[in-house]
Amino acid sequence: MSKEQRVAIVTGGSRGIGRQVVQRLAEEGYALVVNYAG
């Protein structure tokens, strides 16, 4: 049995445009890896 999972890596995903991208991908069901430099 095979189940495909959509995965995205987002750099700079904690603020601004990156945060909006992360939110949109999460709404669409993506598994996310989010990176940021604090």
mmCIF file of the N, C-alpha and C atoms, coordinates in Angstrom:
data_MODEL
# 
_entry.id   MODEL 
# 
loop_
_atom_site.group_PDB 
_atom_site.id 
_atom_site.type_symbol 
_atom_site.label_atom_id 
_atom_site.label_alt_id 
_atom_site.label_comp_id 
_atom_site.label_asym_id 
_atom_site.label_entity_id 
_atom_site.label_seq_id 
_atom_site.pdbx_PDB_ins_code 
_atom_site.Cartn_x 
_atom_site.Cartn_y 
_atom_site.Cartn_z 
_atom_site.occupancy 
_atom_site.B_iso_or_equiv 
_atom_site.pdbx_formal_charge 
_atom_site.auth_seq_id 
_atom_site.auth_comp_id 
_atom_site.auth_asym_id 
_atom_site.auth_atom_id 
_atom_site.pdbx_PDB_model_num 
ATOM 1   N N  . MET A 1 1  ? 0.848  -1.172 0.000  1.00 0.00 ? 1  MET A N  1 
ATOM 2   C CA . MET A 1 1  ? 0.000  0.000  0.000  1.00 0.00 ? 1  MET A CA 1 
ATOM 3   C C  . MET A 1 1  ? 0.891  1.232  0.000  1.00 0.00 ? 1  MET A C  1 
ATOM 4   N N  . SER A 1 2  ? 0.594  2.162  -0.879 1.00 0.00 ? 2  SER A N  1 
ATOM 5   C CA . SER A 1 2  ? 1.390  3.377  -0.993 1.00 0.00 ? 2  SER A CA 1 
ATOM 6   C C  . SER A 1 2  ? 0.487  4.595  -0.834 1.00 0.00 ? 2  SER A C  1 
ATOM 7   N N  . LYS A 1 3  ? 0.937  5.517  0.004  1.00 0.00 ? 3  LYS A N  1 
ATOM 8   C CA . LYS A 1 3  ? 0.204  6.770  0.180  1.00 0.00 ? 3  LYS A CA 1 
ATOM 9   C C  . LYS A 1 3  ? 1.175  7.914  -0.034 1.00 0.00 ? 3  LYS A C  1 
ATOM 10  N N  . GLU A 1 4  ? 0.853  8.768  -0.986 1.00 0.00 ? 4  GLU A N  1 
ATOM 11  C CA . GLU A 1 4  ? 1.723  9.908  -1.257 1.00 0.00 ? 4  GLU A CA 1 
ATOM 12  C C  . GLU A 1 4  ? 1.417  11.045 -0.298 1.00 0.00 ? 4  GLU A C  1 
ATOM 13  N N  . GLN A 1 5  ? 2.470  11.712 0.166  1.00 0.00 ? 5  GLN A N  1 
ATOM 14  C CA . GLN A 1 5  ? 2.352  12.864 1.062  1.00 0.00 ? 5  GLN A CA 1 
ATOM 15  C C  . GLN A 1 5  ? 3.083  14.021 0.414  1.00 0.00 ? 5  GLN A C  1 
ATOM 16  N N  . ARG A 1 6  ? 2.439  15.147 0.299  1.00 0.00 ? 6  ARG A N  1 
ATOM 17  C CA . ARG A 1 6  ? 3.100  16.333 -0.240 1.00 0.00 ? 6  ARG A CA 1 
ATOM 18  C C  . ARG A 1 6  ? 3.913  16.965 0.880  1.00 0.00 ? 6  ARG A C  1 
ATOM 19  N N  . VAL A 1 7  ? 5.168  17.261 0.572  1.00 0.00 ? 7  VAL A N  1 
ATOM 20  C CA . VAL A 1 7  ? 6.096  17.820 1.557  1.00 0.00 ? 7  VAL A CA 1 
ATOM 21  C C  . VAL A 1 7  ? 6.723  19.074 0.970  1.00 0.00 ? 7  VAL A C  1 
ATOM 22  N N  . ALA A 1 8  ? 6.889  20.109 1.806  1.00 0.00 ? 8  ALA A N  1 
ATOM 23  C CA . ALA A 1 8  ? 7.536  21.347 1.369  1.00 0.00 ? 8  ALA A CA 1 
ATOM 24  C C  . ALA A 1 8  ? 8.536  21.790 2.426  1.00 0.00 ? 8  ALA A C  1 
ATOM 25  N N  . ILE A 1 9  ? 9.649  22.340 1.968  1.00 0.00 ? 9  ILE A N  1 
ATOM 26  C CA . ILE A 1 9  ? 10.642 22.958 2.845  1.00 0.00 ? 9  ILE A CA 1 
ATOM 27  C C  . ILE A 1 9  ? 10.566 24.460 2.593  1.00 0.00 ? 9  ILE A C  1 
ATOM 28  N N  . VAL A 1 10 ? 10.337 25.230 3.661  1.00 0.00 ? 10 VAL A N  1 
ATOM 29  C CA . VAL A 1 10 ? 10.221 26.683 3.528  1.00 0.00 ? 10 VAL A CA 1 
ATOM 30  C C  . VAL A 1 10 ? 11.298 27.327 4.386  1.00 0.00 ? 10 VAL A C  1 
ATOM 31  N N  . THR A 1 11 ? 12.184 28.092 3.751  1.00 0.00 ? 11 THR A N  1 
ATOM 32  C CA . THR A 1 11 ? 13.189 28.837 4.509  1.00 0.00 ? 11 THR A CA 1 
ATOM 33  C C  . THR A 1 11 ? 12.659 30.244 4.734  1.00 0.00 ? 11 THR A C  1 
ATOM 34  N N  . GLY A 1 12 ? 12.951 30.793 5.892  1.00 0.00 ? 12 GLY A N  1 
ATOM 35  C CA . GLY A 1 12 ? 12.430 32.120 6.225  1.00 0.00 ? 12 GLY A CA 1 
ATOM 36  C C  . GLY A 1 12 ? 10.937 32.095 6.467  1.00 0.00 ? 12 GLY A C  1 
ATOM 37  N N  . GLY A 1 13 ? 10.455 31.004 7.046  1.00 0.00 ? 13 GLY A N  1 
ATOM 38  C CA . GLY A 1 13 ? 9.018  30.815 7.188  1.00 0.00 ? 13 GLY A CA 1 
ATOM 39  C C  . GLY A 1 13 ? 8.401  31.327 8.467  1.00 0.00 ? 13 GLY A C  1 
ATOM 40  N N  . SER A 1 14 ? 9.117  32.130 9.231  1.00 0.00 ? 14 SER A N  1 
ATOM 41  C CA . SER A 1 14 ? 8.557  32.569 10.514 1.00 0.00 ? 14 SER A CA 1 
ATOM 42  C C  . SER A 1 14 ? 7.871  33.929 10.446 1.00 0.00 ? 14 SER A C  1 
ATOM 43  N N  . ARG A 1 15 ? 8.168  34.716 9.399  1.00 0.00 ? 15 ARG A N  1 
ATOM 44  C CA . ARG A 1 15 ? 7.587  36.062 9.315  1.00 0.00 ? 15 ARG A CA 1 
ATOM 45  C C  . ARG A 1 15 ? 7.283  36.419 7.867  1.00 0.00 ? 15 ARG A C  1 
ATOM 46  N N  . GLY A 1 16 ? 6.491  37.450 7.709  1.00 0.00 ? 16 GLY A N  1 
ATOM 47  C CA . GLY A 1 16 ? 6.252  38.039 6.394  1.00 0.00 ? 16 GLY A CA 1 
ATOM 48  C C  . GLY A 1 16 ? 5.700  37.075 5.361  1.00 0.00 ? 16 GLY A C  1 
ATOM 49  N N  . ILE A 1 17 ? 6.261  37.165 4.161  1.00 0.00 ? 17 ILE A N  1 
ATOM 50  C CA . ILE A 1 17 ? 5.805  36.340 3.042  1.00 0.00 ? 17 ILE A CA 1 
ATOM 51  C C  . ILE A 1 17 ? 5.975  34.858 3.353  1.00 0.00 ? 17 ILE A C  1 
ATOM 52  N N  . GLY A 1 18 ? 7.100  34.504 3.967  1.00 0.00 ? 18 GLY A N  1 
ATOM 53  C CA . GLY A 1 18 ? 7.346  33.099 4.307  1.00 0.00 ? 18 GLY A CA 1 
ATOM 54  C C  . GLY A 1 18 ? 6.267  32.531 5.205  1.00 0.00 ? 18 GLY A C  1 
ATOM 55  N N  . ARG A 1 19 ? 5.824  33.313 6.169  1.00 0.00 ? 19 ARG A N  1 
ATOM 56  C CA . ARG A 1 19 ? 4.764  32.858 7.079  1.00 0.00 ? 19 ARG A CA 1 
ATOM 57  C C  . ARG A 1 19 ? 3.464  32.619 6.322  1.00 0.00 ? 19 ARG A C  1 
ATOM 58  N N  . GLN A 1 20 ? 3.147  33.507 5.397  1.00 0.00 ? 20 GLN A N  1 
ATOM 59  C CA . GLN A 1 20 ? 1.934  33.338 4.600  1.00 0.00 ? 20 GLN A CA 1 
ATOM 60  C C  . GLN A 1 20 ? 2.018  32.089 3.722  1.00 0.00 ? 20 GLN A C  1 
ATOM 61  N N  . VAL A 1 21 ? 3.196  31.841 3.170  1.00 0.00 ? 21 VAL A N  1 
ATOM 62  C CA . VAL A 1 21 ? 3.399  30.642 2.350  1.00 0.00 ? 21 VAL A CA 1 
ATOM 63  C C  . VAL A 1 21 ? 3.182  29.395 3.200  1.00 0.00 ? 21 VAL A C  1 
ATOM 64  N N  . VAL A 1 22 ? 3.761  29.384 4.405  1.00 0.00 ? 22 VAL A N  1 
ATOM 65  C CA . VAL A 1 22 ? 3.611  28.243 5.311  1.00 0.00 ? 22 VAL A CA 1 
ATOM 66  C C  . VAL A 1 22 ? 2.134  28.015 5.637  1.00 0.00 ? 22 VAL A C  1 
ATOM 67  N N  . GLN A 1 23 ? 1.416  29.065 5.954  1.00 0.00 ? 23 GLN A N  1 
ATOM 68  C CA . GLN A 1 23 ? -0.002 28.927 6.292  1.00 0.00 ? 23 GLN A CA 1 
ATOM 69  C C  . GLN A 1 23 ? -0.801 28.362 5.125  1.00 0.00 ? 23 GLN A C  1 
ATOM 70  N N  . ARG A 1 24 ? -0.526 28.848 3.934  1.00 0.00 ? 24 ARG A N  1 
ATOM 71  C CA . ARG A 1 24 ? -1.258 28.378 2.753  1.00 0.00 ? 24 ARG A CA 1 
ATOM 72  C C  . ARG A 1 24 ? -0.971 26.912 2.466  1.00 0.00 ? 24 ARG A C  1 
ATOM 73  N N  . LEU A 1 25 ? 0.301  26.530 2.532  1.00 0.00 ? 25 LEU A N  1 
ATOM 74  C CA . LEU A 1 25 ? 0.654  25.136 2.282  1.00 0.00 ? 25 LEU A CA 1 
ATOM 75  C C  . LEU A 1 25 ? 0.040  24.214 3.329  1.00 0.00 ? 25 LEU A C  1 
ATOM 76  N N  . ALA A 1 26 ? 0.026  24.641 4.584  1.00 0.00 ? 26 ALA A N  1 
ATOM 77  C CA . ALA A 1 26 ? -0.588 23.840 5.650  1.00 0.00 ? 26 ALA A CA 1 
ATOM 78  C C  . ALA A 1 26 ? -2.082 23.652 5.379  1.00 0.00 ? 26 ALA A C  1 
ATOM 79  N N  . GLU A 1 27 ? -2.749 24.707 4.952  1.00 0.00 ? 27 GLU A N  1 
ATOM 80  C CA . GLU A 1 27 ? -4.174 24.612 4.621  1.00 0.00 ? 27 GLU A CA 1 
ATOM 81  C C  . GLU A 1 27 ? -4.423 23.620 3.497  1.00 0.00 ? 27 GLU A C  1 
ATOM 82  N N  . GLU A 1 28 ? -3.462 23.512 2.587  1.00 0.00 ? 28 GLU A N  1 
ATOM 83  C CA . GLU A 1 28 ? -3.599 22.602 1.452  1.00 0.00 ? 28 GLU A CA 1 
ATOM 84  C C  . GLU A 1 28 ? -3.126 21.188 1.770  1.00 0.00 ? 28 GLU A C  1 
ATOM 85  N N  . GLY A 1 29 ? -2.737 20.940 3.025  1.00 0.00 ? 29 GLY A N  1 
ATOM 86  C CA . GLY A 1 29 ? -2.420 19.584 3.454  1.00 0.00 ? 29 GLY A CA 1 
ATOM 87  C C  . GLY A 1 29 ? -0.971 19.164 3.336  1.00 0.00 ? 29 GLY A C  1 
ATOM 88  N N  . TYR A 1 30 ? -0.078 20.087 3.107  1.00 0.00 ? 30 TYR A N  1 
ATOM 89  C CA . TYR A 1 30 ? 1.335  19.751 3.003  1.00 0.00 ? 30 TYR A CA 1 
ATOM 90  C C  . TYR A 1 30 ? 1.922  19.429 4.373  1.00 0.00 ? 30 TYR A C  1 
ATOM 91  N N  . ALA A 1 31 ? 2.864  18.498 4.407  1.00 0.00 ? 31 ALA A N  1 
ATOM 92  C CA . ALA A 1 31 ? 3.720  18.308 5.573  1.00 0.00 ? 31 ALA A CA 1 
ATOM 93  C C  . ALA A 1 31 ? 4.857  19.300 5.389  1.00 0.00 ? 31 ALA A C  1 
ATOM 94  N N  . LEU A 1 32 ? 5.165  20.074 6.430  1.00 0.00 ? 32 LEU A N  1 
ATOM 95  C CA . LEU A 1 32 ? 6.103  21.182 6.273  1.00 0.00 ? 32 LEU A CA 1 
ATOM 96  C C  . LEU A 1 32 ? 7.350  21.033 7.128  1.00 0.00 ? 32 LEU A C  1 
ATOM 97  N N  . VAL A 1 33 ? 8.459  21.483 6.562  1.00 0.00 ? 33 VAL A N  1 
ATOM 98  C CA . VAL A 1 33 ? 9.699  21.705 7.291  1.00 0.00 ? 33 VAL A CA 1 
ATOM 99  C C  . VAL A 1 33 ? 9.945  23.200 7.172  1.00 0.00 ? 33 VAL A C  1 
ATOM 100 N N  . VAL A 1 34 ? 9.962  23.893 8.313  1.00 0.00 ? 34 VAL A N  1 
ATOM 101 C CA . VAL A 1 34 ? 10.104 25.348 8.312  1.00 0.00 ? 34 VAL A CA 1 
ATOM 102 C C  . VAL A 1 34 ? 11.415 25.716 8.981  1.00 0.00 ? 34 VAL A C  1 
ATOM 103 N N  . ASN A 1 35 ? 12.187 26.563 8.311  1.00 0.00 ? 35 ASN A N  1 
ATOM 104 C CA . ASN A 1 35 ? 13.479 26.999 8.820  1.00 0.00 ? 35 ASN A CA 1 
ATOM 105 C C  . ASN A 1 35 ? 13.459 28.513 8.987  1.00 0.00 ? 35 ASN A C  1 
ATOM 106 N N  . TYR A 1 36 ? 14.127 28.982 10.034 1.00 0.00 ? 36 TYR A N  1 
ATOM 107 C CA . TYR A 1 36 ? 14.275 30.423 10.228 1.00 0.00 ? 36 TYR A CA 1 
ATOM 108 C C  . TYR A 1 36 ? 15.547 30.691 11.022 1.00 0.00 ? 36 TYR A C  1 
ATOM 109 N N  . ALA A 1 37 ? 16.064 31.873 10.900 1.00 0.00 ? 37 ALA A N  1 
ATOM 110 C CA . ALA A 1 37 ? 17.221 32.296 11.701 1.00 0.00 ? 37 ALA A CA 1 
ATOM 111 C C  . ALA A 1 37 ? 16.733 33.406 12.610 1.00 0.00 ? 37 ALA A C  1 
ATOM 112 N N  . GLY A 1 38 ? 16.865 33.195 13.910 1.00 0.00 ? 38 GLY A N  1 
ATOM 113 C CA . GLY A 1 38 ? 16.270 34.109 14.862 1.00 0.00 ? 38 GLY A CA 1 
ATOM 114 C C  . GLY A 1 38 ? 17.184 35.156 15.316 1.00 0.00 ? 38 GLY A C  1 
# 
